[in-house]
């Protein structure tokens, strides 16, 4: 059983541990660390820091956290309040145990209690692990692709590539999100089920001579869009199953994936598609796919 305890953080001592944890999760760039004084200022002005700590005899070991603050978004009726979730981090030794999901679930509970209905955040769309959590497990959706949103990043995980990001919407009071966060969460659909429903992979990756997935040379965008005809409800977009490992071995191939996915997602979002699900297929050669849904239709 997991032995961490999740709680709202407020004291300088607790937030100092969050500052130190950032250096472990994102090494290599001290300037990208959110410092104690800013975390505490945010907390005392409507922000939220939730931590996961393992109780110890002298002090708790902080192994994960999520940090966000209030913001505004534009509606036809004027500005509306939302929660901007800025950072989610888990200690490398505690990844793959469901801690990120539990931290986001705690955030969901508290933000709903505050009376807000929307949480937004950004993440790299080429990171399959993050996509699986954000879209498949939490039920966030996405229709916005942001180019180089953080400029040139200097930490070890992000340096060397444009900081393109998805900005996702987490509508916390919807049935979609309730079903994913309930104790009886919805059954996950696999690739065969989406294919049976008529979805097609529009950019199937090819395996290069080094054994790494490379971007498709030709993307099969729906022709109906060009003729004003009825468009496919479902599409599948492939991304690398392990982008960080690919990048460590071939940074130019990683850059190729960045430019390829930028082109694909920007066009699909412009044409009225949105990200509604994510499929990871394990195996000797694992594959990852975003599920794109047109308009308000759902599977």
N, C-alpha and C positions, 0 to 999 in steps of 0.2 A: 504494500500500500504506500501511496505517496505520503511523505512525512512533513511536507511544507505547510505553512499556515499563511493564508491570504488575508491581508488587512489594508485599510487606508493608512497611508503614511503622512506624517505631519511634522515630526520633530527634526531638528537639525541632525541628530545622530542617525536617524533612519534615512534621511535624504542624502547624507554623506555616503552611506552605503550604496545608494542608487548611483551616485556620481562615480564611485569606484567600480561598480558593476559595469557601467558603460565602457570603461577602459578595457575590460576583459572581453566584452561582446564585440566591440568595434575598435580593435587595436590600431595604432598607427597615426592617430590624429587627435592631439589634445584639444585643438581648437573646436572640434565637433562635439565635444562633451558638453551637455547641459549642466551648468554648475549648480551647486547647492543653493546659492542665494537666489537664482532664478527659479528653481523648483519650488522653493519655499514661498517666494513672492506669488507665483502662480497659484499655489495651494490656498493662500490666504486671500485670493481674489477670484474665487470661483473655479479654480483648476482642480485637478484630481490626479493624485499619484497613488497607485495601488501596488503593493509589493507582495512577493512570496518569499517567506523566510523560513529557514529551518531552525527551530529553537535550539539554543546551546546553553551550556552552563554559565558562560560569561556574557556572550553576546550572540545575537542571531546572525546566521549567514544568509545574506540576501542572494536569492538565486533567480529572481525574475521580477519584472515590473512593467507597468503600463502607465503612461503619462499623457494627459490631455488637458485642454482648457476650453472655455466657451469661445464661440465665434459667431459670425452672422453669415447668412446666405440670402440671396435676393429671390423674392417671389413677386408675382403680379400685385399682391397686396402690400408690398413693402418688405423691409428686412425681417428675417425670422431667426431666432436663436438656435444654434446647434452646438454640439460638442465636437471639437477638433482633436482627434486622437493622434498625438504627434510621435510617440515612440512606444514600441513593444519590444522587450528584450528578454531573452532567457539565457542563463549561463550555459556555455557549451556542454558541460557535463550533465545537464538536466534536460537537454533537448530530446524530442521524440517521446516524451512521457505525458503529453497532454497539458502541460503547464500553461502554454500560450493560450490555449482554448479556455482554461479556467480563469486566467486573468481577464480575458475579454468578456467572459460571462459575468464576472464580478463588475466590470465596467458597465456592461449592459444593464445590470440590476440597479446600479446607483444612478446612472444617467436617466433612466426611466423614472426613478423616484424624484429626480429633480424637475420632472415635467417636460423634458425634451424628447423629441421623436426622431432625431437624426444624428448619427455620428459619421464623420468622414475621416479618412486617412489616406495616405499614399503608400504604395509599395512598388517594387520593381516587378513588372509583369513577367519577366523571364525567370523568376524564382519560383519553381514549382511547389516547394514546401510552403511558401507563404501564400501562394494561390490556393492551395488545397485548404489551408486554414481559413483564409479570408472569405473565399467564395463558397466552397463546397461545405465546409463545416459551420461557418457562422452565418451564411446566407446573405453576405454583402453582394451588391450588384455594381456594375461599372459601365459608364458611357463617356468617360473623359480620359484622354491620353495627354499627358503633359510632357513636353520636350525639355530636357535638361533643367528640370525644375529647381535643383539645388546647385546648379553650376558645376564646377569641377570639384568633386569630392576627393578627400585625401586619405580616408581610412582604407585599411587593407581589403575590405570586402567590396568597396565601390570604386576605388581609383582606377583610372585608365579607360573608362567608358563614359559616354554621356549619361547623366543622371535622369533618364526618362522614367516616368512613373505613371501608373494607374492612380486615379483618385476615385476611391470607392465610396458608395453610399450604403450605410447600414440603417435601415428604417426599423427602429427598435420595437415599435408597437405593432408590426405586421404579423400576420399568421405565418408567413414564410420564415421569419426569424424565430418566432415562437416554436415552430416545429423542429427547427435545427437545434435549438438550445434546450428542449424539453428532455426529460429522462427517457422518453420513448421517441428518440429522434427518427426522422424519416430514413427509409432504406436508401443507401447510395446507389446510383445508377452507374453501370459500367459502360464501356465503349460499345459493346454489342447492342445494348438497349438503345443507345442514341442512334446507332446506324440503322437499327430496325425501325426507328421512328422517322427515318428519312434524312437524317443528318449526313453531310458529306464533309470529309477533311479537304479543305480547299488548298492547303499548302503542305502536303505530306513531305516530311523530311527525308533526305537521302543520306546514306551513311558514306562518309568519305574514306579515303585510303587508310587513314589513321584510326578508323573505327568510331569517329565522332559524328553525331547528327549534324548535317549542314542544311541551311535554308533551301526550300524548294526554288528551282529556277523559274517556275511558272506558277502563279497563284490563280486558282479558278474562282474568280469573283462571279457572283450570280449575274448572268447575262440579262435576266429579266429587269434588273435595275436600270439598264441602259435603254430599255424599250418601254418603261412605264408599266410593265406587266406585274402580275402577282409574284412576289419574291418568296424564296424558301424561308420557312419559319425558323429552321434550325441549321446552323453551320458549326463546323469544328475547326479550330485553329491550333496547329501543333506548335509547341515550344519545347526547348530542351528539358529533359527530365532532371538533369543536374547541371545547371548553368554555371555554378561556381567552379565545379571540377573542370568543365569544358574550358572556362576562361583561364584557369591556372595552367592548362596544357596548351592552349592556342588562343591568345588574346585577339588575334585578327579574325579568327572564326567567331569569337564572341562579339566582336564589333559588327561582323556581318549579320549576326542574329539580331542585334540591336536595330540596325537600319531596316532589316527585313520586317521585323515585328512592328516597328514604328509605322511603316508604310501600310501594312495589313490592317492594323487596328484603327489607325486614323481614317482610312477609307470606310471600314465597316461602321464605325461610329457615325461618320458623316451620312451614311446610307440608312441610318435608323436602327442598327443592331446594338445590342447591349450584352455584356457578359452576365450570364445567369448561373453558370455552373462550371465545374472543373473536374476532369477525369484523369486519374493517374493509373497507368497500367504497369504493374511491377513485372519483373522477369529478368532474363539474361540481358535483354536490351529494352529497358523500361521506356515507356513513351508517355507524354503528357499532352493534354488537349484542353483548351478553353471551349466552352459551349456558348455560342452566340445565338441569341434569340431576337427575332425581328419584332419591333413594336412592343405591345403589351401582351403578346401571346406567350403562353407557357407550355411546357411539355405536359 
